[in-house]
Amino acid sequence: MAIARGDRERTIRARNRALLAVLLALVALFYGIAIVRMGGG
Amino acid sequence: MSRSPAPPVRAMQPPSSALAIPAGTGMAEVGDYVAILKPRVMSLVVFTGVVGLAVAPGHLHPVLAIVAVLCIAIGAGASGAINMWYDRDIDAVMRRTAGRPLPQGRMMPGEALGFGAVLAVGAVAVMGLAVNWVAAELLALTIAFYVFVYTIWLKRRTPQNIVIGGAAGAFPPMIGWAAVTGDVGWGGLALFAIVFFWTPPHFWALSLYRSQDYAAAGVPMLPVVAGPEETKRQILLYTIVLWPVTLAPWFLGLVGPVYAALTAVLNLAFTAAALRVRADSTDKSARQMFGFSLLYLFLIFSLLLIDHLARSFV
């Protein structure tokens, strides 16, 4: 039971980190798009 | 080319054992979310999209080009996720797909559908806002075609499923083209046609040695409905049609004679593979042809890219 709970927490932590990485990548992407579009690219 | 028997009118139903999917745990790992995007299919889609973008006349800012490719990739992945949501019952029956996150019960169906829908809307919106709305509309059409026309409507109803549904896989190079030019154009249509006519021999080669799987799942692939001999004949016919289709970019002046010469060699090899499949009563040639079909498309699009780049530097 304790092992299953540990696995569950590890999975949730990994998913949260992946979500954070995706959100940061999206921020960077929109920042890049905004710069290019404002520059007339 | 459409002399196959009349398709069944009603959708084939998977056997009741197909419905025995383990209850979802909702504990899908990050790798499962990646897996439902069908990364191997995505890689081919991205490559053809990049080539469409590269050979199109005009200029696109490199950042926007990367965004366009990213949107094509995410759109393709979203289609794959929604496809896995809908096909989870038949995926559980087929050996090739039984290990996927949904049939294994690692992911809840709603998670896959929600993930796919959010990605689809996001990819189309970003393509429209950042690149142009023609490319975004084509991307939306591609996703809708794959989900509604191929997955939901055709796949379980007719052996022509991958012929018509193959259009969904053929759109990405046209989307790449439209991202640069803002329209479709003859060049975009030529790239579309190459993937469109390549898809049937590619999938039918696979279905020749997986026909028992498809039959068990109730999917009316051509070998299941019309038999292997008719399938082999159709494969050969499509490889012959690919001769003029793959040379169309040369006729349109997109590429030079080096492309035409090397493409002719590739077509010779592809047609020879189809002839070997026709003469072989075992699965061996069909397996070889399936593998070669992937290499064939990769090389055709590589040649398009290399020839175009070489000509633009000369």
Contacts between the chains, C-beta under 8 A, distances in Angstrom:
chain1	res1	chain2	res2	distance
A	7	B	27	7.9
A	8	B	27	6.2
A	11	B	27	5.4
A	11	B	28	8.0
A	11	B	29	5.5
A	14	B	29	6.5
A	14	B	30	5.4
A	15	B	29	7.4
A	15	B	30	6.0
A	18	B	30	4.6
A	18	B	33	7.6
A	29	B	67	6.8
A	29	B	70	7.5
A	29	B	126	7.8
A	32	B	63	5.1
A	32	B	67	7.9
A	33	B	63	6.9
A	33	B	64	7.3
A	33	B	67	6.1
A	33	B	126	7.8
A	33	B	129	7.7
A	33	B	130	4.6
A	35	B	63	7.8
A	36	B	61	5.2
A	36	B	63	4.6
A	36	B	64	6.0
A	37	B	130	7.1
A	41	B	61	3.6
A	41	B	63	6.9
A	41	B	64	6.4
